[in-house]
Amino acid sequence: MHDEAFVHAMEEEAATRGWDDAEQLLRLMGEEARAEMGGALLFYHLGEVQRSLAARGLRQPPLAVLIEALRAAGHTASASHSERKAIKVSATLDQIVEVVAAAGRQGETK
């Protein structure tokens, strides 16, 4: 499950067989495996992230936006395949809050 090449081969096989749901899951698992190889070993439920952000008066962006902001800030990040409302990331919770705060400040200047 953490071997990106193996997961990718399974994803291709699922596509060949027309197993759309399996292909989608395997694609997510491949993204997660790549993120883990890049150091994304921390797991956070989005409820925990939301509580930390709310304590600073911040709103949690949509998952895809959060992941892209973390990547843009130099962290590795991926949605979790095992929990829809969770992320795997190389950033600590405090770093996630700082990334969201910085993204908000950049948005205010545009």
PyMOL CGO cylinders between C-alpha atoms (Angstrom):
from pymol import cmd
from pymol.cgo import CYLINDER

trace = [
    CYLINDER, 0.00, 0.00, 0.00, 2.97, 2.35, 0.55, 0.3, 1, 1, 1, 1, 1, 1,
    CYLINDER, 2.97, 2.35, 0.55, 4.83, 1.26, -2.59, 0.3, 1, 1, 1, 1, 1, 1,
    CYLINDER, 4.83, 1.26, -2.59, 3.98, 3.89, -5.18, 0.3, 1, 1, 1, 1, 1, 1,
    CYLINDER, 3.98, 3.89, -5.18, 5.01, 1.75, -8.18, 0.3, 1, 1, 1, 1, 1, 1,
    CYLINDER, 5.01, 1.75, -8.18, 2.93, -1.22, -7.02, 0.3, 1, 1, 1, 1, 1, 1,
    CYLINDER, 2.93, -1.22, -7.02, -0.12, 0.95, -6.31, 0.3, 1, 1, 1, 1, 1, 1,
    CYLINDER, -0.12, 0.95, -6.31, 0.27, 2.62, -9.71, 0.3, 1, 1, 1, 1, 1, 1,
    CYLINDER, 0.27, 2.62, -9.71, 0.36, -0.79, -11.42, 0.3, 1, 1, 1, 1, 1, 1,
    CYLINDER, 0.36, -0.79, -11.42, -2.84, -1.76, -9.60, 0.3, 1, 1, 1, 1, 1, 1,
    CYLINDER, -2.84, -1.76, -9.60, -4.44, 1.54, -10.65, 0.3, 1, 1, 1, 1, 1, 1,
    CYLINDER, -4.44, 1.54, -10.65, -3.59, 0.84, -14.30, 0.3, 1, 1, 1, 1, 1, 1,
    CYLINDER, -3.59, 0.84, -14.30, -5.03, -2.67, -14.00, 0.3, 1, 1, 1, 1, 1, 1,
    CYLINDER, -5.03, -2.67, -14.00, -8.23, -1.29, -12.48, 0.3, 1, 1, 1, 1, 1, 1,
    CYLINDER, -8.23, -1.29, -12.48, -8.50, 1.18, -15.37, 0.3, 1, 1, 1, 1, 1, 1,
    CYLINDER, -8.50, 1.18, -15.37, -8.02, -1.63, -17.89, 0.3, 1, 1, 1, 1, 1, 1,
    CYLINDER, -8.02, -1.63, -17.89, -10.82, -3.59, -16.27, 0.3, 1, 1, 1, 1, 1, 1,
    CYLINDER, -10.82, -3.59, -16.27, -13.13, -0.57, -16.05, 0.3, 1, 1, 1, 1, 1, 1,
    CYLINDER, -13.13, -0.57, -16.05, -13.23, -0.57, -12.25, 0.3, 1, 1, 1, 1, 1, 1,
    CYLINDER, -13.23, -0.57, -12.25, -13.75, 3.16, -11.82, 0.3, 1, 1, 1, 1, 1, 1,
    CYLINDER, -13.75, 3.16, -11.82, -14.22, 3.16, -8.03, 0.3, 1, 1, 1, 1, 1, 1,
    CYLINDER, -14.22, 3.16, -8.03, -11.12, 1.02, -7.49, 0.3, 1, 1, 1, 1, 1, 1,
    CYLINDER, -11.12, 1.02, -7.49, -9.13, 3.18, -9.90, 0.3, 1, 1, 1, 1, 1, 1,
    CYLINDER, -9.13, 3.18, -9.90, -10.11, 6.33, -8.01, 0.3, 1, 1, 1, 1, 1, 1,
    CYLINDER, -10.11, 6.33, -8.01, -9.17, 4.79, -4.64, 0.3, 1, 1, 1, 1, 1, 1,
    CYLINDER, -9.17, 4.79, -4.64, -5.85, 3.53, -5.99, 0.3, 1, 1, 1, 1, 1, 1,
    CYLINDER, -5.85, 3.53, -5.99, -5.07, 6.96, -7.45, 0.3, 1, 1, 1, 1, 1, 1,
    CYLINDER, -5.07, 6.96, -7.45, -5.60, 8.49, -4.00, 0.3, 1, 1, 1, 1, 1, 1,
    CYLINDER, -5.60, 8.49, -4.00, -3.47, 5.76, -2.42, 0.3, 1, 1, 1, 1, 1, 1,
    CYLINDER, -3.47, 5.76, -2.42, -0.70, 6.52, -4.93, 0.3, 1, 1, 1, 1, 1, 1,
    CYLINDER, -0.70, 6.52, -4.93, -0.82, 10.23, -4.09, 0.3, 1, 1, 1, 1, 1, 1,
    CYLINDER, -0.82, 10.23, -4.09, -0.66, 9.37, -0.41, 0.3, 1, 1, 1, 1, 1, 1,
    CYLINDER, -0.66, 9.37, -0.41, 2.30, 7.01, -0.98, 0.3, 1, 1, 1, 1, 1, 1,
    CYLINDER, 2.30, 7.01, -0.98, 4.18, 9.79, -2.84, 0.3, 1, 1, 1, 1, 1, 1,
    CYLINDER, 4.18, 9.79, -2.84, 3.46, 12.22, -0.01, 0.3, 1, 1, 1, 1, 1, 1,
    CYLINDER, 3.46, 12.22, -0.01, 4.68, 9.71, 2.58, 0.3, 1, 1, 1, 1, 1, 1,
    CYLINDER, 4.68, 9.71, 2.58, 7.90, 9.22, 0.60, 0.3, 1, 1, 1, 1, 1, 1,
    CYLINDER, 7.90, 9.22, 0.60, 8.31, 13.01, 0.80, 0.3, 1, 1, 1, 1, 1, 1,
    CYLINDER, 8.31, 13.01, 0.80, 7.93, 13.02, 4.58, 0.3, 1, 1, 1, 1, 1, 1,
    CYLINDER, 7.93, 13.02, 4.58, 4.16, 13.33, 5.04, 0.3, 1, 1, 1, 1, 1, 1,
    CYLINDER, 4.16, 13.33, 5.04, 4.01, 11.03, 8.04, 0.3, 1, 1, 1, 1, 1, 1,
    CYLINDER, 4.01, 11.03, 8.04, 1.67, 13.07, 10.25, 0.3, 1, 1, 1, 1, 1, 1,
    CYLINDER, 1.67, 13.07, 10.25, -2.08, 12.35, 10.16, 0.3, 1, 1, 1, 1, 1, 1,
    CYLINDER, -2.08, 12.35, 10.16, -4.64, 14.98, 11.13, 0.3, 1, 1, 1, 1, 1, 1,
    CYLINDER, -4.64, 14.98, 11.13, -8.40, 14.70, 11.09, 0.3, 1, 1, 1, 1, 1, 1,
    CYLINDER, -8.40, 14.70, 11.09, -9.86, 17.86, 9.55, 0.3, 1, 1, 1, 1, 1, 1,
    CYLINDER, -9.86, 17.86, 9.55, -11.92, 18.45, 12.71, 0.3, 1, 1, 1, 1, 1, 1,
    CYLINDER, -11.92, 18.45, 12.71, -8.68, 18.83, 14.65, 0.3, 1, 1, 1, 1, 1, 1,
    CYLINDER, -8.68, 18.83, 14.65, -7.30, 21.19, 12.01, 0.3, 1, 1, 1, 1, 1, 1,
    CYLINDER, -7.30, 21.19, 12.01, -10.54, 23.21, 12.04, 0.3, 1, 1, 1, 1, 1, 1,
    CYLINDER, -10.54, 23.21, 12.04, -10.44, 23.61, 15.84, 0.3, 1, 1, 1, 1, 1, 1,
    CYLINDER, -10.44, 23.61, 15.84, -6.85, 24.87, 15.70, 0.3, 1, 1, 1, 1, 1, 1,
    CYLINDER, -6.85, 24.87, 15.70, -7.71, 27.32, 12.94, 0.3, 1, 1, 1, 1, 1, 1,
    CYLINDER, -7.71, 27.32, 12.94, -10.86, 28.54, 14.71, 0.3, 1, 1, 1, 1, 1, 1,
    CYLINDER, -10.86, 28.54, 14.71, -8.81, 29.27, 17.84, 0.3, 1, 1, 1, 1, 1, 1,
    CYLINDER, -8.81, 29.27, 17.84, -6.89, 31.79, 15.72, 0.3, 1, 1, 1, 1, 1, 1,
    CYLINDER, -6.89, 31.79, 15.72, -10.03, 33.19, 14.09, 0.3, 1, 1, 1, 1, 1, 1,
    CYLINDER, -10.03, 33.19, 14.09, -9.34, 31.43, 10.79, 0.3, 1, 1, 1, 1, 1, 1,
    CYLINDER, -9.34, 31.43, 10.79, -11.59, 29.38, 8.54, 0.3, 1, 1, 1, 1, 1, 1,
    CYLINDER, -11.59, 29.38, 8.54, -10.54, 26.06, 7.12, 0.3, 1, 1, 1, 1, 1, 1,
    CYLINDER, -10.54, 26.06, 7.12, -10.29, 26.13, 3.33, 0.3, 1, 1, 1, 1, 1, 1,
    CYLINDER, -10.29, 26.13, 3.33, -11.64, 23.23, 1.25, 0.3, 1, 1, 1, 1, 1, 1,
    CYLINDER, -11.64, 23.23, 1.25, -9.43, 20.14, 1.40, 0.3, 1, 1, 1, 1, 1, 1,
    CYLINDER, -9.43, 20.14, 1.40, -7.97, 20.56, -2.09, 0.3, 1, 1, 1, 1, 1, 1,
    CYLINDER, -7.97, 20.56, -2.09, -7.14, 24.21, -1.39, 0.3, 1, 1, 1, 1, 1, 1,
    CYLINDER, -7.14, 24.21, -1.39, -5.56, 23.32, 1.96, 0.3, 1, 1, 1, 1, 1, 1,
    CYLINDER, -5.56, 23.32, 1.96, -3.38, 20.63, 0.38, 0.3, 1, 1, 1, 1, 1, 1,
    CYLINDER, -3.38, 20.63, 0.38, -2.25, 22.98, -2.40, 0.3, 1, 1, 1, 1, 1, 1,
    CYLINDER, -2.25, 22.98, -2.40, -1.44, 25.75, 0.11, 0.3, 1, 1, 1, 1, 1, 1,
    CYLINDER, -1.44, 25.75, 0.11, 0.63, 23.31, 2.17, 0.3, 1, 1, 1, 1, 1, 1,
    CYLINDER, 0.63, 23.31, 2.17, 2.49, 22.14, -0.94, 0.3, 1, 1, 1, 1, 1, 1,
    CYLINDER, 2.49, 22.14, -0.94, 3.09, 25.73, -2.05, 0.3, 1, 1, 1, 1, 1, 1,
    CYLINDER, 3.09, 25.73, -2.05, 4.60, 26.41, 1.37, 0.3, 1, 1, 1, 1, 1, 1,
    CYLINDER, 4.60, 26.41, 1.37, 7.07, 23.55, 0.87, 0.3, 1, 1, 1, 1, 1, 1,
    CYLINDER, 7.07, 23.55, 0.87, 5.32, 20.76, 2.76, 0.3, 1, 1, 1, 1, 1, 1,
    CYLINDER, 5.32, 20.76, 2.76, 4.28, 17.42, 1.39, 0.3, 1, 1, 1, 1, 1, 1,
    CYLINDER, 4.28, 17.42, 1.39, 0.57, 16.73, 1.79, 0.3, 1, 1, 1, 1, 1, 1,
    CYLINDER, 0.57, 16.73, 1.79, -2.15, 14.41, 0.58, 0.3, 1, 1, 1, 1, 1, 1,
    CYLINDER, -2.15, 14.41, 0.58, -5.70, 13.47, 1.38, 0.3, 1, 1, 1, 1, 1, 1,
    CYLINDER, -5.70, 13.47, 1.38, -5.91, 10.27, 3.39, 0.3, 1, 1, 1, 1, 1, 1,
    CYLINDER, -5.91, 10.27, 3.39, -7.29, 7.19, 1.64, 0.3, 1, 1, 1, 1, 1, 1,
    CYLINDER, -7.29, 7.19, 1.64, -8.48, 5.70, 4.92, 0.3, 1, 1, 1, 1, 1, 1,
    CYLINDER, -8.48, 5.70, 4.92, -10.45, 8.71, 6.21, 0.3, 1, 1, 1, 1, 1, 1,
    CYLINDER, -10.45, 8.71, 6.21, -12.20, 11.12, 3.84, 0.3, 1, 1, 1, 1, 1, 1,
    CYLINDER, -12.20, 11.12, 3.84, -11.88, 13.98, 6.30, 0.3, 1, 1, 1, 1, 1, 1,
    CYLINDER, -11.88, 13.98, 6.30, -8.17, 13.67, 7.07, 0.3, 1, 1, 1, 1, 1, 1,
    CYLINDER, -8.17, 13.67, 7.07, -4.79, 14.61, 5.64, 0.3, 1, 1, 1, 1, 1, 1,
    CYLINDER, -4.79, 14.61, 5.64, -1.30, 13.17, 5.67, 0.3, 1, 1, 1, 1, 1, 1,
    CYLINDER, -1.30, 13.17, 5.67, 1.26, 15.96, 5.88, 0.3, 1, 1, 1, 1, 1, 1,
    CYLINDER, 1.26, 15.96, 5.88, 4.84, 16.79, 6.76, 0.3, 1, 1, 1, 1, 1, 1,
    CYLINDER, 4.84, 16.79, 6.76, 3.74, 19.93, 8.64, 0.3, 1, 1, 1, 1, 1, 1,
    CYLINDER, 3.74, 19.93, 8.64, 2.89, 20.16, 12.31, 0.3, 1, 1, 1, 1, 1, 1,
    CYLINDER, 2.89, 20.16, 12.31, -0.52, 21.47, 13.30, 0.3, 1, 1, 1, 1, 1, 1,
    CYLINDER, -0.52, 21.47, 13.30, 1.01, 24.85, 14.18, 0.3, 1, 1, 1, 1, 1, 1,
    CYLINDER, 1.01, 24.85, 14.18, 2.65, 24.98, 10.74, 0.3, 1, 1, 1, 1, 1, 1,
    CYLINDER, 2.65, 24.98, 10.74, -0.70, 24.20, 9.08, 0.3, 1, 1, 1, 1, 1, 1,
    CYLINDER, -0.70, 24.20, 9.08, -2.26, 27.11, 10.96, 0.3, 1, 1, 1, 1, 1, 1,
    CYLINDER, -2.26, 27.11, 10.96, 0.58, 29.41, 9.83, 0.3, 1, 1, 1, 1, 1, 1,
    CYLINDER, 0.58, 29.41, 9.83, 0.17, 28.33, 6.19, 0.3, 1, 1, 1, 1, 1, 1,
    CYLINDER, 0.17, 28.33, 6.19, -3.57, 29.06, 6.28, 0.3, 1, 1, 1, 1, 1, 1,
    CYLINDER, -3.57, 29.06, 6.28, -2.96, 32.40, 8.02, 0.3, 1, 1, 1, 1, 1, 1,
    CYLINDER, -2.96, 32.40, 8.02, -0.34, 33.36, 5.42, 0.3, 1, 1, 1, 1, 1, 1,
    CYLINDER, -0.34, 33.36, 5.42, -2.66, 32.35, 2.57, 0.3, 1, 1, 1, 1, 1, 1,
    CYLINDER, -2.66, 32.35, 2.57, -5.36, 34.53, 4.09, 0.3, 1, 1, 1, 1, 1, 1,
    CYLINDER, -5.36, 34.53, 4.09, -3.00, 37.49, 4.30, 0.3, 1, 1, 1, 1, 1, 1,
    CYLINDER, -3.00, 37.49, 4.30, -2.00, 37.03, 0.65, 0.3, 1, 1, 1, 1, 1, 1,
    CYLINDER, -2.00, 37.03, 0.65, -5.67, 36.88, -0.34, 0.3, 1, 1, 1, 1, 1, 1,
    CYLINDER, -5.67, 36.88, -0.34, -6.32, 40.19, 1.43, 0.3, 1, 1, 1, 1, 1, 1,
    CYLINDER, -6.32, 40.19, 1.43, -3.67, 41.99, -0.62, 0.3, 1, 1, 1, 1, 1, 1,
    CYLINDER, -3.67, 41.99, -0.62, -5.03, 40.88, -4.00, 0.3, 1, 1, 1, 1, 1, 1,
]
cmd.load_cgo(trace, "trace")
